C-alpha cells in the first residue's frame, strides 16, 4: 500500500513514531507544507497516486 503523509507543521516525537510504525510494511512518501515552496499541482497528483493519505496538523 502506498501512503502519503502531509505534514502541516514540523512533526513532534509522537507523530514521528506514528509515521514510522505505519510505514513498516508500506511504501510511504512525505510532503512538508511548512517548508516553502510547496508545489501544489504535484501535491494534488500525489494525493491521487497514493492508496491512503494522512494529514498531520
PQR file with spaces between the fields and no chain letter, atoms N, CA, C, O and H, PARSE charges and radii, in Angstrom:
ATOM       1  N    UNK     1       0.841   -1.168    0.000 -0.4000 1.5000
ATOM       2  CA   UNK     1       0.000    0.000    0.000 -0.0000 2.0000
ATOM       3  C    UNK     1       0.892    1.239    0.000  0.5500 1.7000
ATOM       4  O    UNK     1       1.896    1.292    0.711 -0.5500 1.4000
ATOM       5  N    UNK     2       0.524    2.214   -0.788 -0.4000 1.5000
ATOM       6  CA   UNK     2       1.245    3.486   -0.841 -0.0000 2.0000
ATOM       7  C    UNK     2       0.558    4.488    0.070  0.5500 1.7000
ATOM       8  O    UNK     2      -0.646    4.717   -0.037 -0.5500 1.4000
ATOM       9  H    UNK     2      -0.291    2.171   -1.366  0.4000 1.0000
ATOM      10  N    UNK     3       1.332    5.083    0.965 -0.4000 1.5000
ATOM      11  CA   UNK     3       0.806    6.057    1.923 -0.0000 2.0000
ATOM      12  C    UNK     3       1.499    7.392    1.713  0.5500 1.7000
ATOM      13  O    UNK     3       2.721    7.460    1.578 -0.5500 1.4000
ATOM      14  H    UNK     3       2.311    4.897    1.052  0.4000 1.0000
ATOM      15  N    UNK     4       0.697    8.455    1.688 -0.4000 1.5000
ATOM      16  CA   UNK     4       1.226    9.813    1.613 -0.0000 2.0000
ATOM      17  C    UNK     4       0.937   10.507    2.937  0.5500 1.7000
ATOM      18  O    UNK     4      -0.213   10.581    3.369 -0.5500 1.4000
ATOM      19  H    UNK     4      -0.295    8.400    1.798  0.4000 1.0000
ATOM      20  N    UNK     5       1.984   11.012    3.577 -0.4000 1.5000
ATOM      21  CA   UNK     5       1.842   11.789    4.804 -0.0000 2.0000
ATOM      22  C    UNK     5       2.008   13.256    4.442  0.5500 1.7000
ATOM      23  O    UNK     5       3.016   13.647    3.853 -0.5500 1.4000
ATOM      24  H    UNK     5       2.918   10.952    3.225  0.4000 1.0000
ATOM      25  N    UNK     6       1.017   14.064    4.795 -0.4000 1.5000
ATOM      26  CA   UNK     6       1.092   15.502    4.569 -0.0000 2.0000
ATOM      27  C    UNK     6       1.258   16.157    5.936  0.5500 1.7000
ATOM      28  O    UNK     6       0.381   16.053    6.794 -0.5500 1.4000
ATOM      29  H    UNK     6       0.199   13.746    5.274  0.4000 1.0000
ATOM      30  N    UNK     7       2.383   16.828    6.130 -0.4000 1.5000
ATOM      31  CA   UNK     7       2.700   17.447    7.414 -0.0000 2.0000
ATOM      32  C    UNK     7       2.508   18.961    7.315  0.5500 1.7000
ATOM      33  O    UNK     7       3.197   19.630    6.545 -0.5500 1.4000
ATOM      34  H    UNK     7       3.096   16.912    5.434  0.4000 1.0000
ATOM      35  N    UNK     8       1.578   19.490    8.089 -0.4000 1.5000
ATOM      36  CA   UNK     8       1.330   20.937    8.070 -0.0000 2.0000
ATOM      37  C    UNK     8       2.362   21.690    8.907  0.5500 1.7000
ATOM      38  O    UNK     8       2.718   22.825    8.593 -0.5500 1.4000
ATOM      39  H    UNK     8       1.018   18.947    8.714  0.4000 1.0000
ATOM      40  N    UNK     9       2.833   21.052    9.967 -0.4000 1.5000
ATOM      41  CA   UNK     9       3.853   21.657   10.818 -0.0000 2.0000
ATOM      42  C    UNK     9       4.923   20.613   11.094  0.5500 1.7000
ATOM      43  O    UNK     9       4.745   19.429   10.805 -0.5500 1.4000
ATOM      44  H    UNK     9       2.544   20.129   10.222  0.4000 1.0000
ATOM      45  N    UNK    10       6.021   21.060   11.648 -0.4000 1.5000
ATOM      46  CA   UNK    10       7.116   20.143   11.937 -0.0000 2.0000
ATOM      47  C    UNK    10       6.637   19.081   12.929  0.5500 1.7000
ATOM      48  O    UNK    10       6.058   19.423   13.960 -0.5500 1.4000
ATOM      49  H    UNK    10       6.166   22.021   11.883  0.4000 1.0000
ATOM      50  N    UNK    11       6.867   17.804   12.635 -0.4000 1.5000
ATOM      51  CA   UNK    11       6.326   16.745   13.493 -0.0000 2.0000
ATOM      52  C    UNK    11       7.023   16.665   14.848  0.5500 1.7000
ATOM      53  O    UNK    11       8.231   16.869   14.961 -0.5500 1.4000
ATOM      54  H    UNK    11       7.338   17.527   11.797  0.4000 1.0000
ATOM      55  N    UNK    12       6.231   16.365   15.863 -0.4000 1.5000
ATOM      56  CA   UNK    12       6.815   16.119   17.178 -0.0000 2.0000
ATOM      57  C    UNK    12       7.155   14.632   17.284  0.5500 1.7000
ATOM      58  O    UNK    12       6.982   13.883   16.323 -0.5500 1.4000
ATOM      59  H    UNK    12       5.249   16.200   15.771  0.4000 1.0000
ATOM      60  N    UNK    13       7.625   14.218   18.423 -0.4000 1.5000
ATOM      61  CA   UNK    13       8.072   12.837   18.623 -0.0000 2.0000
ATOM      62  C    UNK    13       6.943   11.829   18.410  0.5500 1.7000
ATOM      63  O    UNK    13       7.163   10.759   17.843 -0.5500 1.4000
ATOM      64  H    UNK    13       7.765   14.827   19.204  0.4000 1.0000
ATOM      65  N    UNK    14       5.749   12.165   18.858 -0.4000 1.5000
ATOM      66  CA   UNK    14       4.604   11.257   18.719 -0.0000 2.0000
ATOM      67  C    UNK    14       4.247   11.030   17.257  0.5500 1.7000
ATOM      68  O    UNK    14       4.039    9.892   16.836 -0.5500 1.4000
ATOM      69  H    UNK    14       5.570   13.035   19.319  0.4000 1.0000
ATOM      70  N    UNK    15       4.176   12.095   16.493 -0.4000 1.5000
ATOM      71  CA   UNK    15       3.850   11.978   15.066 -0.0000 2.0000
ATOM      72  C    UNK    15       4.927   11.172   14.353  0.5500 1.7000
ATOM      73  O    UNK    15       4.613   10.338   13.504 -0.5500 1.4000
ATOM      74  H    UNK    15       4.345   13.019   16.835  0.4000 1.0000
ATOM      75  N    UNK    16       6.173   11.404   14.682 -0.4000 1.5000
ATOM      76  CA   UNK    16       7.255   10.638   14.063 -0.0000 2.0000
ATOM      77  C    UNK    16       7.112    9.145   14.357  0.5500 1.7000
ATOM      78  O    UNK    16       7.319    8.319   13.468 -0.5500 1.4000
ATOM      79  H    UNK    16       6.428   12.081   15.372  0.4000 1.0000
ATOM      80  N    UNK    17       6.763    8.793   15.583 -0.4000 1.5000
ATOM      81  CA   UNK    17       6.570    7.381   15.941 -0.0000 2.0000
ATOM      82  C    UNK    17       5.418    6.769   15.164  0.5500 1.7000
ATOM      83  O    UNK    17       5.523    5.640   14.686 -0.5500 1.4000
ATOM      84  H    UNK    17       6.595    9.464   16.305  0.4000 1.0000
ATOM      85  N    UNK    18       4.315    7.505   15.031 -0.4000 1.5000
ATOM      86  CA   UNK    18       3.162    7.011   14.268 -0.0000 2.0000
ATOM      87  C    UNK    18       3.534    6.784   12.803  0.5500 1.7000
ATOM      88  O    UNK    18       3.214    5.741   12.233 -0.5500 1.4000
ATOM      89  H    UNK    18       4.230    8.422   15.419  0.4000 1.0000
ATOM      90  N    UNK    19       4.200    7.750   12.202 -0.4000 1.5000
ATOM      91  CA   UNK    19       4.525    7.606   10.786 -0.0000 2.0000
ATOM      92  C    UNK    19       5.491    6.443   10.550  0.5500 1.7000
ATOM      93  O    UNK    19       5.352    5.713    9.569 -0.5500 1.4000
ATOM      94  H    UNK    19       4.459    8.598   12.665  0.4000 1.0000
ATOM      95  N    UNK    20       6.452    6.268   11.428 -0.4000 1.5000
ATOM      96  CA   UNK    20       7.387    5.147   11.283 -0.0000 2.0000
ATOM      97  C    UNK    20       6.657    3.820   11.416  0.5500 1.7000
ATOM      98  O    UNK    20       6.901    2.904   10.630 -0.5500 1.4000
ATOM      99  H    UNK    20       6.565    6.860   12.226  0.4000 1.0000
ATOM     100  N    UNK    21       5.776    3.698   12.385 -0.4000 1.5000
ATOM     101  CA   UNK    21       5.055    2.431   12.575 -0.0000 2.0000
ATOM     102  C    UNK    21       4.103    2.141   11.419  0.5500 1.7000
ATOM     103  O    UNK    21       3.923    0.980   11.054 -0.5500 1.4000
ATOM     104  H    UNK    21       5.578    4.441   13.024  0.4000 1.0000
ATOM     105  N    UNK    22       3.496    3.160   10.841 -0.4000 1.5000
ATOM     106  CA   UNK    22       2.585    2.957    9.702 -0.0000 2.0000
ATOM     107  C    UNK    22       3.330    2.589    8.435  0.5500 1.7000
ATOM     108  O    UNK    22       2.766    1.949    7.547 -0.5500 1.4000
ATOM     109  H    UNK    22       3.642    4.104   11.138  0.4000 1.0000
ATOM     110  N    UNK    23       4.588    2.984    8.340 -0.4000 1.5000
ATOM     111  CA   UNK    23       5.352    2.770    7.122 -0.0000 2.0000
ATOM     112  C    UNK    23       6.103    1.443    7.092  0.5500 1.7000
ATOM     113  O    UNK    23       6.755    1.130    6.096 -0.5500 1.4000
ATOM     114  H    UNK    23       5.046    3.503    9.061  0.4000 1.0000
ATOM     115  N    UNK    24       6.024    0.674    8.145 -0.4000 1.5000
ATOM     116  CA   UNK    24       6.806   -0.571    8.233 -0.0000 2.0000
ATOM     117  C    UNK    24       6.580   -1.491    7.031  0.5500 1.7000
ATOM     118  O    UNK    24       7.553   -1.944    6.428 -0.5500 1.4000
ATOM     119  H    UNK    24       5.494    0.929    8.954  0.4000 1.0000
ATOM     120  N    UNK    25       5.343   -1.778    6.669 -0.4000 1.5000
ATOM     121  CA   UNK    25       5.041   -2.712    5.592 -0.0000 2.0000
ATOM     122  C    UNK    25       4.525   -2.015    4.346  0.5500 1.7000
ATOM     123  O    UNK    25       3.953   -2.663    3.469 -0.5500 1.4000
ATOM     124  H    UNK    25       4.553   -1.410    7.159  0.4000 1.0000
ATOM     125  N    UNK    26       4.715   -0.715    4.252 -0.4000 1.5000
ATOM     126  CA   UNK    26       4.149    0.061    3.158 -0.0000 2.0000
ATOM     127  C    UNK    26       5.212    0.943    2.514  0.5500 1.7000
ATOM     128  O    UNK    26       6.299    1.147    3.054 -0.5500 1.4000
ATOM     129  H    UNK    26       5.179   -0.189    4.965  0.4000 1.0000
ATOM     130  N    UNK    27       4.864    1.451    1.357 -0.4000 1.5000
ATOM     131  CA   UNK    27       5.693    2.447    0.696 -0.0000 2.0000
ATOM     132  C    UNK    27       5.114    3.804    1.051  0.5500 1.7000
ATOM     133  O    UNK    27       3.919    4.038    0.868 -0.5500 1.4000
ATOM     134  H    UNK    27       3.980    1.286    0.917  0.4000 1.0000
ATOM     135  N    UNK    28       5.944    4.691    1.554 -0.4000 1.5000
ATOM     136  CA   UNK    28       5.434    5.975    2.033 -0.0000 2.0000
ATOM     137  C    UNK    28       6.234    7.128    1.452  0.5500 1.7000
ATOM     138  O    UNK    28       7.420    7.014    1.140 -0.5500 1.4000
ATOM     139  H    UNK    28       6.914    4.501    1.703  0.4000 1.0000
ATOM     140  N    UNK    29       5.526    8.246    1.323 -0.4000 1.5000
ATOM     141  CA   UNK    29       6.180    9.500    0.960 -0.0000 2.0000
ATOM     142  C    UNK    29       5.632   10.593    1.864  0.5500 1.7000
ATOM     143  O    UNK    29       4.550   10.465    2.437 -0.5500 1.4000
ATOM     144  H    UNK    29       4.563    8.339    1.576  0.4000 1.0000
ATOM     145  N    UNK    30       6.400   11.668    1.980 -0.4000 1.5000
ATOM     146  CA   UNK    30       6.044   12.742    2.898 -0.0000 2.0000
ATOM     147  C    UNK    30       6.112   14.073    2.157  0.5500 1.7000
ATOM     148  O    UNK    30       7.054   14.342    1.413 -0.5500 1.4000
ATOM     149  H    UNK    30       7.279   11.772    1.514  0.4000 1.0000
ATOM     150  N    UNK    31       5.090   14.899    2.379 -0.4000 1.5000
ATOM     151  CA   UNK    31       5.092   16.271    1.869 -0.0000 2.0000
ATOM     152  C    UNK    31       5.035   17.184    3.082  0.5500 1.7000
ATOM     153  O    UNK    31       4.159   17.045    3.936 -0.5500 1.4000
ATOM     154  H    UNK    31       4.324   14.681    2.984  0.4000 1.0000
ATOM     155  N    UNK    32       5.977   18.119    3.153 -0.4000 1.5000
ATOM     156  CA   UNK    32       6.047   19.039    4.294 -0.0000 2.0000
ATOM     157  C    UNK    32       5.552   20.419    3.847  0.5500 1.7000
ATOM     158  O    UNK    32       6.244   21.136    3.124 -0.5500 1.4000
ATOM     159  H    UNK    32       6.688   18.232    2.459  0.4000 1.0000
ATOM     160  N    UNK    33       4.356   20.772    4.283 -0.4000 1.5000
ATOM     161  CA   UNK    33       3.774   22.051    3.887 -0.0000 2.0000
ATOM     162  C    UNK    33       4.420   23.229    4.593  0.5500 1.7000
ATOM     163  O    UNK    33       4.256   24.372    4.166 -0.5500 1.4000
ATOM     164  H    UNK    33       3.793   20.190    4.870  0.4000 1.0000
ATOM     165  N    UNK    34       5.149   22.966    5.665 -0.4000 1.5000
ATOM     166  CA   UNK    34       5.786   24.050    6.411 -0.0000 2.0000
ATOM     167  C    UNK    34       7.098   24.499    5.773  0.5500 1.7000
ATOM     168  O    UNK    34       7.699   25.478    6.216 -0.5500 1.4000
ATOM     169  H    UNK    34       5.282   22.037    6.012  0.4000 1.0000
ATOM     170  N    UNK    35       7.539   23.797    4.747 -0.4000 1.5000
ATOM     171  CA   UNK    35       8.740   24.204    4.022 -0.0000 2.0000
ATOM     172  C    UNK    35       8.315   24.829    2.699  0.5500 1.7000
ATOM     173  O    UNK    35       7.569   24.225    1.928 -0.5500 1.4000
ATOM     174  H    UNK    35       7.050   23.003    4.387  0.4000 1.0000
ATOM     175  N    UNK    36       8.792   26.031    2.445 -0.4000 1.5000
ATOM     176  CA   UNK    36       8.470   26.711    1.185 -0.0000 2.0000
ATOM     177  C    UNK    36       9.476   26.331    0.130  0.5500 1.7000
ATOM     178  O    UNK    36      10.608   26.006    0.486 -0.5500 1.4000
ATOM     179  H    UNK    36       9.398   26.521    3.071  0.4000 1.0000
ATOM     180  N    UNK    37       9.154   26.348   -1.106 -0.4000 1.5000
ATOM     181  CA   UNK    37       7.821   26.487   -1.691 -0.0000 2.0000
ATOM     182  C    UNK    37       7.145   25.120   -1.799  0.5500 1.7000
ATOM     183  O    UNK    37       7.816   24.092   -1.888 -0.5500 1.4000
ATOM     184  H    UNK    37       8.234   26.612   -1.395  0.4000 1.0000
ATOM     185  N    UNK    38       5.842   25.120   -1.789 -0.4000 1.5000
ATOM     186  CA   UNK    38       5.054   23.895   -1.962 -0.0000 2.0000
ATOM     187  C    UNK    38       4.595   23.842   -3.418  0.5500 1.7000
ATOM     188  O    UNK    38       4.040   24.806   -3.945 -0.5500 1.4000
ATOM     189  H    UNK    38       5.297   25.955   -1.716  0.4000 1.0000
ATOM     190  N    UNK    39       4.832   22.716   -4.043 -0.4000 1.5000
ATOM     191  CA   UNK    39       4.383   22.517   -5.422 -0.0000 2.0000
ATOM     192  C    UNK    39       2.966   21.938   -5.369  0.5500 1.7000
ATOM     193  O    UNK    39       2.786   20.722   -5.324 -0.5500 1.4000
ATOM     194  H    UNK    39       5.282   21.933   -3.614  0.4000 1.0000
ATOM     195  N    UNK    40       1.974   22.815   -5.375 -0.4000 1.5000
ATOM     196  CA   UNK    40       0.581   22.408   -5.183 -0.0000 2.0000
ATOM     197  C    UNK    40       0.062   21.471   -6.272  0.5500 1.7000
ATOM     198  O    UNK    40      -0.612   20.496   -5.938 -0.5500 1.4000
ATOM     199  H    UNK    40       2.121   23.804   -5.411  0.4000 1.0000
ATOM     200  N    UNK    41       0.338   21.711   -7.548 -0.4000 1.5000
ATOM     201  CA   UNK    41      -0.125   20.751   -8.562 -0.0000 2.0000
ATOM     202  C    UNK    41       0.485   19.353   -8.367  0.5500 1.7000
ATOM     203  O    UNK    41      -0.192   18.346   -8.573 -0.5500 1.4000
ATOM     204  H    UNK    41       0.885   22.503   -7.819  0.4000 1.0000
ATOM     205  N    UNK    42       1.747   19.296   -7.975 -0.4000 1.5000
ATOM     206  CA   UNK    42       2.379   17.995   -7.720 -0.0000 2.0000
ATOM     207  C    UNK    42       1.755   17.324   -6.500  0.5500 1.7000
ATOM     208  O    UNK    42       1.616   16.101   -6.470 -0.5500 1.4000
ATOM     209  H    UNK    42       2.297   20.114   -7.808  0.4000 1.0000
ATOM     210  N    UNK    43       1.378   18.111   -5.498 -0.4000 1.5000
ATOM     211  CA   UNK    43       0.732   17.550   -4.314 -0.0000 2.0000
ATOM     212  C    UNK    43      -0.606   16.913   -4.667  0.5500 1.7000
ATOM     213  O    UNK    43      -0.923   15.825   -4.186 -0.5500 1.4000
ATOM     214  H    UNK    43       1.490   19.104   -5.522  0.4000 1.0000
ATOM     215  N    UNK    44      -1.384   17.581   -5.499 -0.4000 1.5000
ATOM     216  CA   UNK    44      -2.669   17.020   -5.926 -0.0000 2.0000
ATOM     217  C    UNK    44      -2.450   15.706   -6.669  0.5500 1.7000
ATOM     218  O    UNK    44      -3.192   14.746   -6.461 -0.5500 1.4000
ATOM     219  H    UNK    44      -1.127   18.464   -5.889  0.4000 1.0000
ATOM     220  N    UNK    45      -1.439   15.655   -7.534 -0.4000 1.5000
ATOM     221  CA   UNK    45      -1.116   14.408   -8.241 -0.0000 2.0000
ATOM     222  C    UNK    45      -0.749   13.304   -7.258  0.5500 1.7000
ATOM     223  O    UNK    45      -1.201   12.168   -7.405 -0.5500 1.4000
ATOM     224  H    UNK    45      -0.836   16.434   -7.703  0.4000 1.0000
ATOM     225  N    UNK    46       0.073   13.628   -6.250 -0.4000 1.5000
ATOM     226  CA   UNK    46       0.479   12.626   -5.264 -0.0000 2.0000
ATOM     227  C    UNK    46      -0.716   12.101   -4.471  0.5500 1.7000
ATOM     228  O    UNK    46      -0.780   10.914   -4.150 -0.5500 1.4000
ATOM     229  H    UNK    46       0.440   14.550   -6.131  0.4000 1.0000
ATOM     230  N    UNK    47      -1.654   12.980   -4.159 -0.4000 1.5000
ATOM     231  CA   UNK    47      -2.847   12.554   -3.416 -0.0000 2.0000
ATOM     232  C    UNK    47      -3.582   11.467   -4.189  0.5500 1.7000
ATOM     233  O    UNK    47      -4.008   10.471   -3.606 -0.5500 1.4000
ATOM     234  H    UNK    47      -1.602   13.944   -4.419  0.4000 1.0000
ATOM     235  N    UNK    48      -3.733   11.651   -5.495 -0.4000 1.5000
ATOM     236  CA   UNK    48      -4.456   10.668   -6.303 -0.0000 2.0000
ATOM     237  C    UNK    48      -3.628    9.432   -6.635  0.5500 1.7000
ATOM     238  O    UNK    48      -4.194    8.398   -6.987 -0.5500 1.4000
ATOM     239  H    UNK    48      -3.386   12.460   -5.969  0.4000 1.0000
ATOM     240  N    UNK    49      -2.308    9.511   -6.533 -0.4000 1.5000
ATOM     241  CA   UNK    49      -1.434    8.374   -6.815 -0.0000 2.0000
ATOM     242  C    UNK    49      -1.340    7.399   -5.647  0.5500 1.7000
ATOM     243  O    UNK    49      -0.985    6.238   -5.849 -0.5500 1.4000
ATOM     244  H    UNK    49      -1.847   10.351   -6.248  0.4000 1.0000
ATOM     245  N    UNK    50      -1.647    7.839   -4.443 -0.4000 1.5000
ATOM     246  CA   UNK    50      -1.486    7.007   -3.255 -0.0000 2.0000
ATOM     247  C    UNK    50      -2.797    6.353   -2.846  0.5500 1.7000
ATOM     248  O    UNK    50      -3.884    6.854   -3.132 -0.5500 1.4000
ATOM     249  H    UNK    50      -1.935    8.783   -4.279  0.4000 1.0000
ATOM     250  N    UNK    51      -2.660    5.207   -2.163 -0.4000 1.5000
ATOM     251  CA   UNK    51      -3.833    4.477   -1.685 -0.0000 2.0000
ATOM     252  C    UNK    51      -4.424    5.114   -0.435  0.5500 1.7000
ATOM     253  O    UNK    51      -5.632    5.051   -0.206 -0.5500 1.4000
ATOM     254  H    UNK    51      -1.777    4.800   -1.930  0.4000 1.0000
ATOM     255  N    UNK    52      -3.570    5.722    0.362 -0.4000 1.5000
ATOM     256  CA   UNK    52      -4.010    6.321    1.620 -0.0000 2.0000
ATOM     257  C    UNK    52      -3.273    7.637    1.815  0.5500 1.7000
ATOM     258  O    UNK    52      -2.073    7.735    1.557 -0.5500 1.4000
ATOM     259  H    UNK    52      -2.589    5.773    0.176  0.4000 1.0000
ATOM     260  N    UNK    53      -4.011    8.656    2.276 -0.4000 1.5000
ATOM     261  CA   UNK    53      -3.427    9.970    2.550 -0.0000 2.0000
ATOM     262  C    UNK    53      -3.730   10.317    3.997  0.5500 1.7000
ATOM     263  O    UNK    53      -4.881   10.268    4.431 -0.5500 1.4000
ATOM     264  H    UNK    53      -4.986    8.576    2.485  0.4000 1.0000
ATOM     265  N    UNK    54      -2.687   10.669    4.742 -0.4000 1.5000
ATOM     266  CA   UNK    54      -2.844   11.045    6.151 -0.0000 2.0000
ATOM     267  C    UNK    54      -2.317   12.453    6.319  0.5500 1.7000
ATOM     268  O    UNK    54      -1.167   12.741    5.990 -0.5500 1.4000
ATOM     269  H    UNK    54      -1.752   10.709    4.390  0.4000 1.0000
ATOM     270  N    UNK    55      -3.167   13.333    6.835 -0.4000 1.5000
ATOM     271  CA   UNK    55      -2.783   14.719    7.064 -0.0000 2.0000
ATOM     272  C    UNK    55      -2.516   14.906    8.549  0.5500 1.7000
ATOM     273  O    UNK    55      -3.340   14.553    9.393 -0.5500 1.4000
ATOM     274  H    UNK    55      -4.102   13.100    7.102  0.4000 1.0000
ATOM     275  N    UNK    56      -1.368   15.458    8.849 -0.4000 1.5000
ATOM     276  CA   UNK    56      -0.966   15.711   10.229 -0.0000 2.0000
ATOM     277  C    UNK    56      -0.975   17.206   10.473  0.5500 1.7000
ATOM     278  O    UNK    56      -0.436   17.970    9.673 -0.5500 1.4000
ATOM     279  H    UNK    56      -0.699   15.745    8.163  0.4000 1.0000
ATOM     280  N    UNK    57      -1.583   17.630   11.575 -0.4000 1.5000
ATOM     281  CA   UNK    57      -1.690   19.031   11.897 -0.0000 2.0000
ATOM     282  C    UNK    57      -0.369   19.498   12.401  0.5500 1.7000
ATOM     283  O    UNK    57      -0.218   20.671   12.741 -0.5500 1.4000
ATOM     284  H    UNK    57      -2.020   17.009   12.225  0.4000 1.0000
